[in-house]
Amino acid sequence: MNSSSTHKPRPLIDLLVSIILPSFILMKLSGEDELGVSGGLIAALAFPLGWGLFELLKYRKFNFIALLGLVSVSLTGGIGLFELDTKWLAIKEAAIPGIIGISVLVSTFTPYPLMRALLFNPEIMDVNKIRERLEAHNSTAAFENRLMKATYLVAGSFGFSATMNYVLAKLIVTSPAGTEAFNEELGQMTLYSYPVIALPSMVMMLGIFYYLWRTIRDLTGLELEEIMASKD
């Protein structure tokens, strides 16, 4: 069996490896008596970077968002290790979700819209059944219009993330890169990013998914269990 088809989300492990452990190392183990400034930064970044590479290599499935995550971690390491101005950290924090949001919008003008890949795809929904029912109800055009509205909402959620990332970085990370204080502030920013940014963004995405489900139900008459893709 293809390993990519058996991959299941592991949010608790993702949270531990990408948020909790790096934050602990940056805040508690970056002193000169522990790992040191550079050693603490490298050790902290090694967890999300290694985990992301492991996921990509093991399941052999290209993931645009995961790739951006790896780039983000690498850039954070570069800013710290090369002791660049902290303004670049704020710019980087805003740039990653900003790029995703812009990509979602631009992709609607290509044969491969990211909105369909994120939500309306055969791994999540029974796309063929939905399309057949839409055609039977002459509702295809109405569905495409609402799907476009959902696309704008998704892009907006990434715009929210970009703005909050920038604000959080500017407020918390104020010490020069290459110092113990910088590492500690970076750890605080990483820790706060989950409740301040990740959770609200997750709620937004769930709301958008609910909007899309209500749209499909209203236009096709299909219930949720009929919409979702079969796991057999």
C-alpha positions as CSV (number, residue, x, y, z in Angstrom):
1,M,0.0,0.0,0.0
2,N,1.3,3.5,-0.9
3,S,2.4,5.2,2.4
4,S,1.0,8.5,1.3
5,S,-2.5,7.1,1.3
6,T,-2.2,5.8,4.9
7,H,-1.0,9.1,6.3
8,K,-3.2,10.4,9.2
9,P,-3.0,13.8,10.8
10,R,-1.3,13.8,14.2
11,P,-2.1,17.2,15.7
12,L,-0.7,16.5,19.2
13,I,2.6,15.3,17.8
14,D,2.7,18.3,15.4
15,L,2.1,20.7,18.3
16,L,4.7,19.0,20.5
17,V,7.4,18.9,17.9
18,S,6.8,22.2,16.1
19,I,5.7,24.5,19.0
20,I,6.2,23.2,22.6
21,L,9.7,21.6,22.3
22,P,11.3,24.5,20.2
23,S,9.7,27.1,22.6
24,F,11.1,25.3,25.7
25,I,14.6,25.0,24.2
26,L,14.7,28.7,23.1
27,M,13.4,30.0,26.4
28,K,15.2,27.7,28.9
29,L,18.2,26.1,27.2
30,S,19.8,29.0,25.3
31,G,21.9,30.3,28.1
32,E,25.7,30.1,28.1
33,D,25.5,27.4,30.8
34,E,23.3,25.2,28.6
35,L,23.3,25.0,24.8
36,G,24.4,28.6,24.1
37,V,22.7,31.1,21.9
38,S,23.6,29.5,18.5
39,G,23.3,25.9,19.9
40,G,19.9,26.6,21.4
41,L,18.6,28.2,18.1
42,I,19.9,25.3,16.0
43,A,18.5,22.7,18.4
44,A,15.1,24.4,18.5
45,L,14.8,24.8,14.7
46,A,16.0,21.2,14.2
47,F,12.7,19.8,15.6
48,P,10.2,21.4,13.1
49,L,12.7,21.2,10.3
50,G,13.4,17.6,10.8
51,W,9.8,16.7,11.4
52,G,8.7,18.5,8.2
53,L,11.4,16.8,6.1
54,F,10.5,13.4,7.6
55,E,6.8,13.9,6.7
56,L,7.6,15.0,3.2
57,L,10.1,12.2,2.5
58,K,8.2,9.4,4.2
59,Y,4.9,10.0,2.6
60,R,6.4,11.1,-0.8
61,K,3.6,13.6,-1.3
62,F,4.3,17.2,-2.4
63,N,2.7,19.6,0.0
64,F,2.9,23.3,-0.9
65,I,2.1,24.5,2.6
66,A,4.5,22.1,4.2
67,L,7.2,23.3,1.9
68,L,6.6,26.9,2.9
69,G,6.8,25.8,6.5
70,L,10.3,24.3,5.9
71,V,11.3,27.5,4.1
72,S,10.0,29.6,7.1
73,V,12.0,27.6,9.6
74,S,15.1,27.8,7.5
75,L,14.7,31.6,7.2
76,T,14.2,32.0,10.9
77,G,17.4,30.1,11.5
78,G,19.2,32.3,9.0
79,I,18.1,35.5,10.6
80,G,19.2,34.3,14.1
81,L,22.5,32.7,13.1
82,F,23.6,35.5,10.8
83,E,22.4,38.1,13.3
84,L,20.3,40.1,10.8
85,D,18.0,43.0,11.8
86,T,14.9,41.7,13.6
87,K,12.7,43.6,11.1
88,W,13.4,40.8,8.7
89,L,11.8,38.3,11.2
90,A,8.6,40.3,11.2
91,I,8.6,40.5,7.4
92,K,9.3,36.8,7.1
93,E,6.5,35.9,9.6
94,A,4.0,38.0,7.5
95,A,5.3,36.8,4.1
96,I,4.7,33.1,4.5
97,P,0.9,33.2,5.1
98,G,0.7,36.2,2.7
99,I,2.2,34.2,-0.1
100,I,-0.3,31.4,0.6
101,G,-3.2,33.8,0.5
102,I,-2.0,35.4,-2.8
103,S,-1.4,32.0,-4.2
104,V,-5.0,30.9,-3.4
105,L,-6.3,33.9,-5.3
106,V,-3.9,33.7,-8.3
107,S,-4.5,29.9,-8.6
108,T,-8.2,30.5,-9.4
109,F,-7.1,31.8,-12.8
110,T,-5.1,28.5,-13.5
111,P,-6.2,24.9,-14.2
112,Y,-5.2,24.0,-10.6
113,P,-7.0,26.2,-8.1
114,L,-5.7,25.7,-4.6
115,M,-9.2,26.1,-3.1
116,R,-10.3,22.8,-4.7
117,A,-7.1,21.2,-3.4
118,L,-7.7,22.5,0.1
119,L,-11.4,21.7,0.5
120,F,-13.3,20.5,-2.6
121,N,-11.2,17.5,-3.5
122,P,-11.9,13.7,-3.8
123,E,-10.0,12.8,-0.7
124,I,-12.4,14.9,1.4
125,M,-15.7,14.9,-0.5
126,D,-17.5,12.7,-3.0
127,V,-16.8,15.1,-5.8
128,N,-18.4,13.1,-8.5
129,K,-21.7,12.6,-6.6
130,I,-21.8,16.3,-5.8
131,R,-21.2,17.3,-9.5
132,E,-23.9,14.9,-10.7
133,R,-26.4,16.3,-8.3
134,L,-25.5,19.9,-9.1
135,E,-26.0,19.2,-12.8
136,A,-29.4,17.5,-12.1
137,H,-30.5,20.6,-10.1
138,N,-29.0,23.1,-12.7
139,S,-27.0,24.6,-9.8
140,T,-23.4,24.3,-11.2
141,A,-23.1,28.0,-11.9
142,A,-24.4,28.9,-8.4
143,F,-22.0,26.5,-6.8
144,E,-19.0,28.0,-8.7
145,N,-20.0,31.5,-7.5
146,R,-20.2,30.4,-3.9
147,L,-16.9,28.5,-4.2
148,M,-15.3,31.7,-5.4
149,K,-16.7,33.5,-2.3
150,A,-15.2,30.7,-0.2
151,T,-11.9,31.3,-2.0
152,Y,-12.0,35.0,-1.0
153,L,-12.7,33.9,2.6
154,V,-9.7,31.5,2.6
155,A,-7.4,34.2,1.2
156,G,-8.8,36.6,3.9
157,S,-8.0,34.1,6.6
158,F,-4.4,33.9,5.5
159,G,-4.3,37.7,5.3
160,F,-5.4,37.7,9.0
161,S,-2.5,35.3,9.8
162,A,0.0,37.5,7.9
163,T,-1.1,40.6,9.8
164,M,-1.1,38.9,13.2
165,N,2.2,37.3,12.6
166,Y,3.8,40.7,11.8
167,V,2.2,42.4,14.8
168,L,3.2,39.5,17.2
169,A,6.8,39.5,15.9
170,K,7.2,43.3,16.2
171,L,5.7,43.3,19.7
172,I,7.6,40.4,21.2
173,V,11.0,40.0,19.4
174,T,12.8,43.3,20.1
175,S,16.3,42.1,21.1
176,P,19.1,41.9,18.6
177,A,19.5,38.5,16.8
178,G,22.3,36.4,18.1
179,T,21.6,37.1,21.8
180,E,20.1,34.9,24.5
181,A,17.2,37.5,24.9
182,F,16.4,37.1,21.1
183,N,16.2,33.3,21.5
184,E,13.9,33.7,24.5
185,E,11.6,36.2,22.7
186,L,11.6,33.9,19.7
187,G,10.4,31.1,21.9
188,Q,7.7,33.3,23.4
189,M,6.5,34.3,19.9
190,T,6.4,30.7,18.8
191,L,4.4,29.7,21.9
192,Y,2.0,32.6,21.6
193,S,1.5,32.1,17.9
194,Y,-0.7,29.0,18.6
195,P,-3.5,30.6,20.7
196,V,-3.2,34.0,19.1
197,I,-2.9,33.0,15.4
198,A,-3.2,29.3,14.7
199,L,-6.5,28.7,16.7
200,P,-8.4,31.7,15.3
201,S,-7.2,30.7,11.8
202,M,-8.4,27.1,12.4
203,V,-11.8,28.4,13.5
204,M,-12.0,30.5,10.3
205,M,-11.2,27.5,8.2
206,L,-13.8,25.4,9.9
207,G,-16.3,28.2,9.4
208,I,-15.4,28.3,5.7
209,F,-15.8,24.5,5.4
210,Y,-19.2,24.8,7.1
211,Y,-20.2,27.5,4.6
212,L,-19.1,25.2,1.7
213,W,-21.0,22.3,3.2
214,R,-24.2,24.4,3.7
215,T,-23.8,25.5,0.1
216,I,-23.6,22.0,-1.2
217,R,-26.5,20.8,0.9
218,D,-28.7,23.7,-0.2
219,L,-27.9,23.2,-3.9
220,T,-27.9,19.4,-4.0
221,G,-30.1,18.2,-1.1
222,L,-27.2,15.9,0.0
223,E,-26.5,15.5,3.8
224,L,-23.1,15.5,5.3
225,E,-22.6,11.7,5.3
226,E,-23.5,11.6,1.6
227,I,-21.1,14.5,0.8
228,M,-18.0,13.1,2.6
229,A,-15.7,10.8,0.6
230,S,-15.9,7.1,1.4
231,K,-12.9,5.7,3.3
232,D,-13.4,2.1,2.0
